[in-house]
């Protein structure tokens, strides 16, 4: 699996909890429900474009409270 696009010889860090059967970096990033995170992000970004809505990508600790 390629971990670093600038240095493709770098291995996946030992402490990264990638699924044992992950053969690509995309397969290593999965949502809590098991869906591919890259595909989910792609779908969300495409939908935002269709709806002409802005997209904000941030860390969870920077999100405003809900409600």
C-alpha positions in Angstrom: 0.0 0.0 0.0 1.3 3.5 -0.8 1.3 5.6 2.3 3.1 8.8 1.0 2.7 10.1 -2.5 6.0 11.9 -2.4 8.0 8.9 -1.1 6.2 5.7 -2.2 8.8 3.6 -0.5 7.5 4.6 3.0 5.6 1.9 4.7 2.3 2.4 6.6 3.1 3.4 10.2 2.9 0.4 12.6 0.5 2.3 14.8 -2.0 3.1 12.0 -5.1 1.0 12.5 -5.6 0.1 8.8 -7.7 -2.9 8.1 -5.6 -6.0 7.5 -7.1 -6.5 4.0 -6.6 -2.9 2.9 -4.7 -2.9 -0.4 -4.9 0.8 -1.1 -4.8 4.0 1.0 -8.5 4.5 0.1 -9.4 1.2 1.6 -7.5 2.0 4.8 -9.8 5.0 5.5 -13.2 3.7 6.4 -16.1 5.4 8.2 -17.5 4.0 11.5 -20.1 2.1 9.5 -17.5 0.5 7.3 -18.1 2.6 4.2 -15.1 3.9 2.2 -14.4 7.4 3.5 -12.8 8.7 0.3 -16.0 7.6 -1.6 -18.2 9.3 1.0 -16.2 12.5 0.7 -16.3 12.4 -3.1 -20.1 11.9 -3.0 -20.6 14.8 -0.5 -18.4 17.2 -2.6 -20.2 16.3 -5.8 -23.6 16.8 -4.2 -22.5 20.2 -2.8 -21.5 21.2 -6.4 -24.9 20.1 -7.8 -26.7 22.1 -5.1 -24.2 25.0 -5.4 -23.6 24.9 -1.6 -20.3 25.8 0.1 -18.2 23.1 1.7 -16.4 23.5 5.0 -13.8 20.9 5.9 -12.5 21.2 9.5 -11.5 19.1 12.5 -14.2 18.0 14.8 -13.0 20.2 17.6 -13.6 23.3 15.5 -17.2 22.5 14.6 -19.8 24.8 16.2 -22.2 23.2 18.7 -25.4 21.7 17.1 -28.7 23.2 18.2 
